[in-house]
Amino acid sequence: MNRPVKRSLTLRGHRTSVSLEDAFWQAFREIAAERGQPINVLAAEIDENRDLDAGLATEIRLFVLAHYQEKMQTV
Protein backbone atom coordinates (compact mmCIF):
# COMPACT_ATOMS: atom_id res chain seq x y z
CA MET A 1 0.00 0.00 0.00
CA ASN A 2 1.24 3.48 -0.77
CA ARG A 3 1.90 6.31 1.65
CA PRO A 4 -0.95 8.57 2.72
CA VAL A 5 -1.52 11.66 0.59
CA LYS A 6 -2.84 14.89 2.10
CA ARG A 7 -6.17 15.85 0.53
CA SER A 8 -8.33 18.92 1.11
CA LEU A 9 -11.95 18.85 2.23
CA THR A 10 -14.46 21.55 3.14
CA LEU A 11 -16.52 20.74 6.23
CA ARG A 12 -19.39 23.10 6.94
CA GLY A 13 -17.58 25.95 5.19
CA HIS A 14 -14.17 25.33 6.77
CA ARG A 15 -11.19 23.93 4.87
CA THR A 16 -9.32 21.02 6.40
CA SER A 17 -7.11 18.25 5.15
CA VAL A 18 -6.80 14.53 5.77
CA SER A 19 -4.01 12.15 4.90
CA LEU A 20 -5.37 8.97 3.32
CA GLU A 21 -3.89 6.20 1.23
CA ASP A 22 -5.15 6.11 -2.37
CA ALA A 23 -7.18 2.92 -1.77
CA PHE A 24 -9.09 4.50 1.12
CA TRP A 25 -9.62 7.76 -0.75
CA GLN A 26 -10.98 5.94 -3.79
CA ALA A 27 -13.26 3.76 -1.65
CA PHE A 28 -14.49 6.84 0.23
CA ARG A 29 -15.31 8.59 -3.06
CA GLU A 30 -17.15 5.48 -4.31
CA ILE A 31 -19.23 5.26 -1.13
CA ALA A 32 -20.17 8.94 -1.40
CA ALA A 33 -21.22 8.39 -5.03
CA GLU A 34 -23.28 5.31 -4.08
CA ARG A 35 -25.07 7.43 -1.48
CA GLY A 36 -25.55 10.30 -3.92
CA GLN A 37 -23.62 12.66 -1.66
CA PRO A 38 -20.77 15.03 -2.33
CA ILE A 39 -17.64 13.79 -0.59
CA ASN A 40 -17.52 16.92 1.59
CA VAL A 41 -21.03 16.23 2.92
CA LEU A 42 -20.16 12.64 3.81
CA ALA A 43 -16.91 13.77 5.47
CA ALA A 44 -18.85 16.38 7.48
CA GLU A 45 -21.27 13.66 8.69
CA ILE A 46 -18.37 11.48 9.79
CA ASP A 47 -16.73 14.47 11.47
CA GLU A 48 -19.91 15.34 13.38
CA ASN A 49 -20.22 11.79 14.73
CA ARG A 50 -16.58 11.02 15.45
CA ASP A 51 -14.95 10.44 18.79
CA LEU A 52 -12.88 13.54 19.50
CA ASP A 53 -9.97 11.31 20.52
CA ALA A 54 -9.74 10.00 16.94
CA GLY A 55 -8.60 11.98 13.94
CA LEU A 56 -10.81 12.51 10.91
CA ALA A 57 -8.58 10.38 8.67
CA THR A 58 -8.83 7.49 11.13
CA GLU A 59 -12.61 7.84 11.29
CA ILE A 60 -12.85 7.85 7.48
CA ARG A 61 -10.78 4.66 7.31
CA LEU A 62 -13.01 3.02 9.92
CA PHE A 63 -16.12 4.18 8.04
CA VAL A 64 -14.82 2.65 4.80
CA LEU A 65 -13.94 -0.60 6.57
CA ALA A 66 -17.37 -0.81 8.24
CA HIS A 67 -19.09 -0.10 4.92
CA TYR A 68 -17.38 -2.98 3.17
CA GLN A 69 -17.75 -5.32 6.15
CA GLU A 70 -21.52 -4.69 6.08
CA LYS A 71 -21.57 -5.38 2.35
CA MET A 72 -19.78 -8.70 2.90
CA GLN A 73 -22.35 -9.75 5.49
CA THR A 74 -25.23 -9.19 3.09
CA VAL A 75 -23.70 -11.30 0.34
HELIX and SHEET records of a PDB file:
HELIX    1   1 ASP A   22  ARG A   35  1                                  14    
HELIX    2   2 ILE A   39  ASN A   49  1                                  11    
HELIX    3   3 LEU A   56  GLN A   73  1                                  18    
SHEET    1   A 2 VAL A   5  LEU A  11  0                                        
SHEET    2   A 2 HIS A  14  LEU A  20 -1                                        
END                                                                             
